[in-house]
């Protein structure tokens, strides 16, 4: 198929074909992920990112390429995951802006849009690294600009773009030593080539080729070993910034009046707190990816401009340890600060660890840790200053006793719920004195509202409410606000008591007795009933409480 113009309908088919082709090859691309600590598998991250963009495009029925490209860019930004996903979103953000309201594109316009995408992506990355997806995109775009001076057919131009992208991908090991050392090409670059191949297939009116599953299986075995070798090149102790941190800030006008947002200044400010930094923004929100030692600190900086949402934190030291099989040991040298916290449920434990907790004591409503348990945790934390978050009113006194007995400087932040503990950890500042931290963290904990859904173990009447044995109960900050034999009806009544017009975010911790279907029903209900509320879900796997809610 030949054409000297590209319209929105054709570009829609290109996007869908590119997304489909990437989805088919995501597993194969995952096996190429060789960096010391992956932020998540590249193929999976890029697949989820472009799927979000494609979903936005599907909602349109437009022949206007500017409208389609803008929708694709917006969807990519909202769904972007990991370094490669964010860079991909910026490539097509710049592509969309480069179109400049055109309804259709010539070959030259098409090339210039790719070139503008590369410029946008490079600006979004604090320290661009060659031999990555950026290089592949740049080389392909440069070829497009040069060739478009004589090549006027869009399909023929796309063939040349794909050819150069593949050639650039083969050159990535020469630019990035770790790739050459383990004998693979860059995974993000491979993902981009795969997308471009889908674009070309759509322009030609061809079906994208299905992956060879036998090849994938063999490649997976070979490259999984390569992946492990690359991880072995460094020790866990060499990781300077331990937490892969991603979040978005939805801008709020009242906060912007106090703190006007400047993308470049914000990027520079965050660069002082970590590496692998990506900052991208549009008129409504800013998305951040950074490897930081104190995730709460960078989130606090973002919160000046609006409401935090889509938060994701991963402990890269744990990831690396799991991959190379190192044995975890208590560091020989004391750190300056450590946080000890209490929680039940594997997901709750992982959440606290991802936020920087040195020790998570297993305990809670039905299993209160002793003073000795907490004292032992303080010793295990191995720090000069230790902050203790009990996260339950019945544990506060034991924690205070342990703090008095500690041989180091210890203080208790009297958090009474898991959400209070999470909020308190996000307020931690490593440069502040321990008393200042205790006060600011306690204040942060009090700002969040906690809801819990559990069941009654006997008949009772309290606060004028009759509660029957085995019925569900909804508690808001410790007070019973709802009871019903149906779990989801209890949830709805509880949320009605908790959510006000000023609230913005509802976080759900899914307990071990709650099903994914229950969570989906709640999410749909909140979306339909509270249109301004953002919902985040974490699998807490906590016992006793089917759901723990945090409202902010």
WOQUI-V152671 format. One line per field, one symbol per residue. phi: phi as a letter, one per 30 degrees, with the letter a starting at -180 (. if undefined). burial: # if it has 16 or more other ideal C-beta (glycine too) atoms within 10 Angstrom, else .. Layout:
BEGIN
phi=???
burial=???
END
This chain:
BEGIN
phi=.cacbbcddddeddddddddddedcedddedddcdebddkdddddddddddddddddddcbbcdddddddddddddddcdbieddddeddedddeddddhiddbbdeddeddddddddedddddcdbecdjbeddddddddddddddddcccddddddddddedddddeddeddcbeddddcibcdddddddedddddededddicddddddddddddeddddddeeddddddbceddddcdbdcbabbdebedddddbedbedddddddddclbhdbbbbbdcabcbbacbdbeeddddddddclcdahdbbbddddeddddcidddbdedcdddbaccbbacjddddddddddjddbcddlldcbdddededdddddddhbdbbcccdiaddcedddddddddddcdbbccddcbdedddddddcdbddddddddedddddddddcccbbcbbdcadabbhicdbceiddbccchjcdcaaadcdddddddddddcdcdddbbccccdddcccddeddddedddddcbdccdcbbbddhddicdbccbcb
burial=....####.#############################################.##..#.#.####################################..#.#######################....##############..##..#..##.######.###.##.###..#.##..#.####################....#..#....#..#...#..##..##....#..#.###########...#.....#....##..#..##.######...###################.#################.##............#########.###############.###...#.#.#######.###.########..##.######..#...###################........##.###.##..########...........#...#######..#####..##.######.###...############...##..#...#...#...###################
END
